[in-house]
Amino acid sequence: MDLATRATPLATTTVHRAGRLRTGGAELSWHADRTTTPVVFVHGSFDDHTSWDGVVPLLPPGVTAVRYDRRGHSGSSAPGRTVIHEHVGDLVSVITELSGGSAHVVGHSYGALVSLMAAVRHPELVRSVLVHEPPAFPLLTGDPVGEPMRDAARAHVITVAEHIEAGRTEDAVALFAEKVAFGERWRELFDGPQRAMLAANARTFLDQFRDPDHYALDLAALAAGPVPITLTVGTDGPPAVRRITEILAERLPAATVHTITGAGHAPHLSHPAEFAAALARHLDRTHLDRTRPA
């Protein structure tokens, strides 16, 4: 299948590339559709780079879509237990080695946390970020609306971790998908092979659960930094992450918020055209037009 990015059948011809990148003791499996402006996609928990398959062909011409499996997921290795700071370092390596040292970054869920942390630490590398519903649960502490949501989500996540530790990975995936992330109709988003992929990546979720820094965000640095931010949110997603997005919008007044009607926590799977359109608008706002040929 040709994964060249295109808006119409007459879009610019691109070249699909793939390979492996050694970074921080891990090997990352990566894929890129090369034209001009690089956009790096960072997937969420249990997932891998294929979650972006529906979005990449819908991107505007002039975009280099760079996708990779985060360490410990699918085609990428991990030397022992992983922490979020290593995922941030991996993203920096992908931008430096595969994207010419500067890129727009798109993150989903846990990948959104990784993307925002990279924007804080390396604003010289990150041109902009678009993130969908980062699960920054500490933001709900003390919030009368969000704190009960946080507690309910935490209880489910603890049970998910217990299932993984006991080797019940399929139970873990089903509980996480239905109660924490995607809702009762989650099986409509993931076919049989994709559900097997989620189960195969479950151990890395356990690492995330044990990492004391995995939800940490420096909002003051984000608000004061130069990196443009777009927050996307679905109308039908988990209440906790919708509330987190509301708080992020309050704490990051320069950020743009885009709501995707009818979508939940995975619009790149359920509403790829709408998500791709939101990303195109974000890129236009962050001056992608300056890189396009006349």
Secondary structure, DSSP 8 states (H G I E B T S, - for coil): ------SSTT----EEEEEEEEETTEEEEEEEEESSEEEEEE--TT--GGGGTTTGGGS-TTEEEEEE--TTSTT---SSS--HHHHHHHHHHHHHHHSTT-EEEEEETHHHHHHHHHHHH-TTTEEEEEEE----GGGGTT-TTHHHHHHHHHHHHHHHHHHHHTT-HHHHHHHIIIIIIS-TTGGGTS-HHHHHHHHHTHHHHHHHHH-TTTT---HHHHHHSS--EEEEEETTS-HHHHHHHHHHHHH-TT-EEEEETT--S-HHHH-HHHHHHHHHHHHHHTTGGGGS--
